[in-house]
Amino acid sequence: MKEPKLFYFDYEDILHLVFTEGEEANSIELSPTITAELNAHGEVIGMEILHASTFVRDTLLALAQAHQLPLSTASE
């Protein structure tokens, strides 16, 4: 498998990830801003993220906040 490719279209604020080359035959809306692109076999070949700057910011903030949460162990 080739390395995934990442394209950012700043004017539209769209992030496009290409996991594998191929023709898009279908797509599935995972959320109002995230779409998975499928080939004819139903395999995910790419993803499109609208409002990408907001998505990345919110995701990084959520990860940072989750990292700061104290986690208890089963022995406590």
C-alpha positions in Angstrom: 0.0 0.0 0.0 1.3 3.5 -0.9 1.5 6.2 1.7 -1.8 8.1 2.2 -1.9 11.6 0.7 -3.2 14.7 2.4 -4.6 17.7 0.5 -5.8 21.0 2.1 -7.8 23.5 0.1 -7.5 26.6 2.1 -10.0 28.8 0.3 -12.8 26.2 0.8 -11.3 25.0 4.2 -11.5 21.3 3.0 -9.1 18.6 4.0 -9.0 15.6 1.6 -7.3 12.4 2.6 -6.5 9.8 0.0 -5.8 6.4 1.4 -5.5 4.5 -1.9 -5.8 5.4 -5.5 -9.0 4.5 -7.3 -12.2 5.8 -8.7 -14.9 6.9 -6.2 -18.1 4.9 -6.8 -20.0 6.0 -3.7 -19.8 7.9 -0.5 -21.1 7.8 3.0 -21.8 10.9 5.1 -20.4 10.1 8.5 -21.4 13.5 9.9 -22.5 16.8 8.4 -18.8 17.7 7.8 -17.2 14.3 7.2 -17.7 12.1 4.1 -16.0 8.7 3.4 -15.3 8.0 -0.2 -15.8 4.4 -1.4 -14.6 2.4 -4.4 -16.8 0.0 -6.4 -16.1 -2.8 -3.8 -17.3 -0.6 -0.9 -13.8 -0.1 0.5 -12.8 3.3 1.9 -10.4 5.0 -0.5 -10.6 8.6 1.0 -12.2 11.0 3.3 -13.3 14.6 2.9 -13.6 17.0 5.9 -15.4 20.2 5.5 -14.6 23.2 7.8 -11.3 21.4 8.4 -9.6 24.1 10.5 -12.4 24.0 13.0 -12.4 20.2 13.0 -8.6 20.0 13.6 -8.7 22.6 16.3 -11.6 21.0 18.2 -10.1 17.5 17.8 -6.7 18.7 19.2 -8.4 20.5 22.1 -10.4 17.4 22.9 -7.3 15.2 22.9 -5.4 17.7 25.1 -8.2 17.8 27.6 -8.5 14.0 27.6 -4.8 13.7 28.2 -5.1 15.9 31.3 -7.9 13.8 32.8 -6.7 11.7 35.8 -7.4 8.0 35.0 -8.0 5.6 37.9 -6.6 2.1 37.8 -8.6 -1.1 38.5 -6.8 -1.5 41.8 -8.1 1.8 43.2 
